[in-house]
Amino acid sequence: MAERLAAHVWVGAYLTRLGLANIPAYVLRHGDDTAGAIMVKCATLDGNATLWRREWDFESDTRPWTRIATGAEADMDDIIRRETGFDPDLWVIEIESRDGHTLLQEDGLN
């Protein structure tokens, strides 16, 4: 199994790739630099959003990005608030992409 990158390294690389693709992105919550989990909120600028996070796929022993919720942006913000209550080390990145493009399925990010 490949070693995991420190959270802050992955976040920095992701923000750079988003910037190169002209996709606005913001760190909404700075989690633990080393081992913090990362959640990505993709706001489609129409009042809706999608939440993504890595989850174990036990069959392949990988951690692909998984869409965990889609709906009204306010509902996604409620989910984020609940999750940060459970996990004080959680990072939250928000991107703005009308077409919902997150780059999370691109090579090098999964």
N, C-alpha and C positions, 0 to 999 in steps of 0.2 A: 504494500500500500504506500502511496506517495505521502510525503510529509506535508502537513498543512502550513500555509503561510500565516504569519502573524496577522491578525485582523487589520491592523493599521496599514500594513503593506498592501494587502488585497484592496482595501478601501481606496488608498492612494492611486493604485493602478487602475481601478475601475473608474474613478473620477477622471483620470487622465484620458482613458479611452472614450468615455462619454463626451468629454470636452472636444476631443478630436472629431467626434461624430456630430458635433453641434447639438448635443442633447443636454439641456440645462439640468444640473444636479446639485443637491445640497445635503450636507450632513445635518440631519435633524437631531440626532442624538449620538454623542460620542461614547462608545462603550469601552470595554477593556481593550487596551492596545494589543495584547498578546492573544487572548483566547476568547474574546467576545464574539458571540453569534452576530450575524448580520441579517437584517430584514431590509428589503427594497420595496418602496412604495412608488408605483408608477401612476402619476396623475395624468389623466387624458385631457384635462382642461375643459371638460364638459360637466363637471360635478361628480365624475366617477373616478375610480382608481382601482388598481390591482395590487395585492401584496404578494411578495415572493420571499422565500427563505429556503435555505438548504436543508434537506431532510435525507436521512439515510435510506438508501434502497438496499435492503438486506440481500436481495437476490443477486445484485451485481457488486455489492460491497463498495458502492460509490455514494457521493453526496450531491446529486443533481439539484439544480434550482427548481423549486416546485411552487406553482401558483397556489397560495393557500386561501385566498379570498378575493372576490371581485364584487364591486357594488358602489354605492354612494360613497364619496370621499369621506364624509363625516363618519360613516360606519367603519371605514378602514382606519381612521384616526382613533376611534374607540378601541379597536382591536390592538393597535399599537400601544395605547395607554395601558391596556390590560397586560400585554406582554411585558412591557417595561416594569410593571409592578412585580411580575414573577422573576424577571431576569434583569438585575441592575447592570449587567455587563453588556447588554444588547446595544448594537449599533443600529441606527435607522438612517437609511439614505433615501431621499426623495428625488425622483426624476420627473421631468415634465415632457411628455411625449404624446402628442395627439393621436398617433397611430399605435401607441402602446409598445413601441420598440424599446427594449431594455438592454440589449446586447448580452443578456445573461446566458443565452444559449450559444454564444460565439466561442470559437476556440480560444483557449487560454483563460476563460472565466469560469469554467465549470470543473 
